[in-house]
Amino acid sequence: MTDAAMTLDQVQALMEDLYGEADRERGQAATVAWLCEELGELAQAARKGTKEQQLHELGDVLAWLASLANQLDLTLDDAMARYRENPP
């Protein structure tokens, strides 16, 4: 992998390649629990952490969100479409 930017679809594909089978075995409920835990860690890093800690936690949240989207058979790109087309 290069340092080039990734699309949301590429993020989901990477998570599927790396963890898809294990994520499906874990299940949606456990994935949501992990996502919530990572979100709490991001909140703490945003308040008191270094830029490196914040970046690390942003990556963790995005990874778990992509995993959940994969399990729901949805795309993050589709989820963001309303912000492109008709922002709330």
MODELLER restraints for C-alpha pairs under 7 A, 6 or more apart:
rsr = mdl.restraints
at = mdl.atoms
rsr.add(forms.Gaussian(group=physical.xy_distance, feature=features.Distance(at['CA:8:A'], at['CA:76:A']), mean=6.10, stdev=0.5))
rsr.add(forms.Gaussian(group=physical.xy_distance, feature=features.Distance(at['CA:8:A'], at['CA:77:A']), mean=5.94, stdev=0.5))
rsr.add(forms.Gaussian(group=physical.xy_distance, feature=features.Distance(at['CA:9:A'], at['CA:77:A']), mean=6.69, stdev=0.5))
rsr.add(forms.Gaussian(group=physical.xy_distance, feature=features.Distance(at['CA:11:A'], at['CA:66:A']), mean=6.84, stdev=0.5))
rsr.add(forms.Gaussian(group=physical.xy_distance, feature=features.Distance(at['CA:12:A'], at['CA:66:A']), mean=5.12, stdev=0.5))
rsr.add(forms.Gaussian(group=physical.xy_distance, feature=features.Distance(at['CA:12:A'], at['CA:67:A']), mean=6.90, stdev=0.5))
rsr.add(forms.Gaussian(group=physical.xy_distance, feature=features.Distance(at['CA:12:A'], at['CA:70:A']), mean=6.76, stdev=0.5))
rsr.add(forms.Gaussian(group=physical.xy_distance, feature=features.Distance(at['CA:15:A'], at['CA:63:A']), mean=6.68, stdev=0.5))
rsr.add(forms.Gaussian(group=physical.xy_distance, feature=features.Distance(at['CA:15:A'], at['CA:66:A']), mean=6.75, stdev=0.5))
rsr.add(forms.Gaussian(group=physical.xy_distance, feature=features.Distance(at['CA:15:A'], at['CA:67:A']), mean=6.18, stdev=0.5))
rsr.add(forms.Gaussian(group=physical.xy_distance, feature=features.Distance(at['CA:23:A'], at['CA:67:A']), mean=6.84, stdev=0.5))
rsr.add(forms.Gaussian(group=physical.xy_distance, feature=features.Distance(at['CA:24:A'], at['CA:71:A']), mean=6.45, stdev=0.5))
rsr.add(forms.Gaussian(group=physical.xy_distance, feature=features.Distance(at['CA:28:A'], at['CA:68:A']), mean=6.57, stdev=0.5))
rsr.add(forms.Gaussian(group=physical.xy_distance, feature=features.Distance(at['CA:28:A'], at['CA:71:A']), mean=6.71, stdev=0.5))
rsr.add(forms.Gaussian(group=physical.xy_distance, feature=features.Distance(at['CA:31:A'], at['CA:64:A']), mean=6.95, stdev=0.5))
rsr.add(forms.Gaussian(group=physical.xy_distance, feature=features.Distance(at['CA:31:A'], at['CA:68:A']), mean=6.35, stdev=0.5))
rsr.add(forms.Gaussian(group=physical.xy_distance, feature=features.Distance(at['CA:35:A'], at['CA:61:A']), mean=6.17, stdev=0.5))
rsr.add(forms.Gaussian(group=physical.xy_distance, feature=features.Distance(at['CA:35:A'], at['CA:64:A']), mean=5.40, stdev=0.5))
rsr.add(forms.Gaussian(group=physical.xy_distance, feature=features.Distance(at['CA:35:A'], at['CA:65:A']), mean=6.66, stdev=0.5))
rsr.add(forms.Gaussian(group=physical.xy_distance, feature=features.Distance(at['CA:38:A'], at['CA:57:A']), mean=6.77, stdev=0.5))
rsr.add(forms.Gaussian(group=physical.xy_distance, feature=features.Distance(at['CA:38:A'], at['CA:60:A']), mean=6.40, stdev=0.5))
rsr.add(forms.Gaussian(group=physical.xy_distance, feature=features.Distance(at['CA:38:A'], at['CA:61:A']), mean=5.65, stdev=0.5))
rsr.add(forms.Gaussian(group=physical.xy_distance, feature=features.Distance(at['CA:39:A'], at['CA:61:A']), mean=6.06, stdev=0.5))
rsr.add(forms.Gaussian(group=physical.xy_distance, feature=features.Distance(at['CA:41:A'], at['CA:57:A']), mean=6.54, stdev=0.5))
rsr.add(forms.Gaussian(group=physical.xy_distance, feature=features.Distance(at['CA:42:A'], at['CA:54:A']), mean=6.41, stdev=0.5))
rsr.add(forms.Gaussian(group=physical.xy_distance, feature=features.Distance(at['CA:42:A'], at['CA:57:A']), mean=4.98, stdev=0.5))
rsr.add(forms.Gaussian(group=physical.xy_distance, feature=features.Distance(at['CA:42:A'], at['CA:58:A']), mean=6.40, stdev=0.5))
rsr.add(forms.Gaussian(group=physical.xy_distance, feature=features.Distance(at['CA:45:A'], at['CA:53:A']), mean=6.02, stdev=0.5))
rsr.add(forms.Gaussian(group=physical.xy_distance, feature=features.Distance(at['CA:45:A'], at['CA:54:A']), mean=5.16, stdev=0.5))
rsr.add(forms.Gaussian(group=physical.xy_distance, feature=features.Distance(at['CA:46:A'], at['CA:54:A']), mean=5.92, stdev=0.5))
rsr.add(forms.Gaussian(group=physical.xy_distance, feature=features.Distance(at['CA:69:A'], at['CA:75:A']), mean=5.92, stdev=0.5))
rsr.add(forms.Gaussian(group=physical.xy_distance, feature=features.Distance(at['CA:69:A'], at['CA:76:A']), mean=6.65, stdev=0.5))
